[in-house]
């Protein structure tokens, strides 16, 4: 499959101009701005802080305008020990908490709590994350990422991850969705252009156990002709032969689209994620804990 021409142009040429946002995109950006101000006030009133990540953060940093980056929600990342306090602060400010009633034990392992912000008749999904992984978190020190973050302009209580950390978070999220999100390719390329320190990127990818994920992302960007990805950068993340063999049934590394299989949840998703995990032993142990939690969920319904 050939990627859309506008995406290719933006990946390959730093001088390429992004399409002008539609009136609907501008309206959505205004709604997000309103919600972010509300979140900021709620956090400041409780002496709390969170990181703005993914689309809403990228729109404020590497895209030319807040309306230029389409998105469906706002993502907030906070160290797990403070996650519940932040959720309570947002709920106290009027956001509606939506927690899965049939998953009392396992829902915390899904890595997110969904809230809905309202502005008149308009609604916006807000997700609070203690991790961007699902089921089994990698060894990513969210508190350290927060320490390296910088304040979000005009939004007290909100901060933005460093460029290197954000690149890894974007790749992590893309991997969790089997590299199906088209915007992730441009997000990562724009972060690579934003003064990123390659040595730091490699070191943190190793610490976060994201080397295989980065290899898949960068191999595809390289094949698409992305301006910021050269062979040397791809080689810095290249896995061993056995890992590449394990990837092959699930991911066409360097191709577009990357996934060889149809989107799936449950066991099929778990199997497809396994070759992307550089922390295989922790992944297996975590899956066992998740299986126990799901059994407890079901027992609780009887």
C-alpha positions, 0 to 999 in steps of 0.5 A: 500500500502506498501512503498518501502523497501529502504524508510522503511530502511532509516526511521527505521535505522539511520545506513542505507546507502542511495543508491548511486546517479546515474550519472544523479543525479550528473549532476542535482546536478551540474546544481543546484549548478551553478544556486545557485551561479548565484542566490547568485550573483544576490542577493548580487548585490542588497543587498537582501537575501532569504531562501533556503528551501525544497529539495535544502536546505535539500540536503545541510544539512541533506542528505549525498550529494547534489546529494542524494536528488532528486528534480525538482526545487529550492525553495526560501522563502522570507517575502512577502514585499520583494518578488517582489524585489527578483523576479526583482533581479533574472530577472535582472540576466537572469532568465525568469519570468513565471506568469500566464497571466489569473490570474492577481488578484489571482496569488499572492494568489497561494504563488509562482512565477515561474522563469526558469534558463538556463545553456546552453541547460539545464533549472531549475525551480526556485520558489520564495515563500512569503508563502508555503501555497496556497490561504490562508496563515497560520499565519507564520511569515516568517520574524521571520523564516528568523531571525533564519536562518543561512547562506548557506555555500558558498552562500552569500545572501542565508540562511537555516531555523532552523531545527525546522522551516524547519521541519514545512515547510516540513510538510506544503508543504506535506499537501498542496500536500495531503501527496502524496510526498514520499520524505517528509517522509524521509525529516522530519525524517532526520530533526528530527534526526538533533538535533531538539528541540521538545519543540520548534517544538511543540510551533512553530507548535501551533503558525503556526497553523500546529498541525493537519498537524504535527499529520498526518505526525508524525502518519504515520512516527510512523506507518512506524517505523521511528526511531525518532518518538515515541508515546509521540511526536505524542501525543503532536500534537493529535487533538480533536475527532471532528477533527479526524472525519473530517480527516477520509473521506480524510486521512487514518491517520497512513497509507501509502498512507495517502490520501483516495481520488484521487489527485484533484484541485479546489473545491475538493482540497479545501474541502480536505484541510479544515480539516487540517486547524487549523485556520478555520475562517481565511481559510474561509475568505481567500477562500471568498477573493480568490473567488472574485479575481477569478471572477475579473480575469474572468471579466478582460478577457471579 
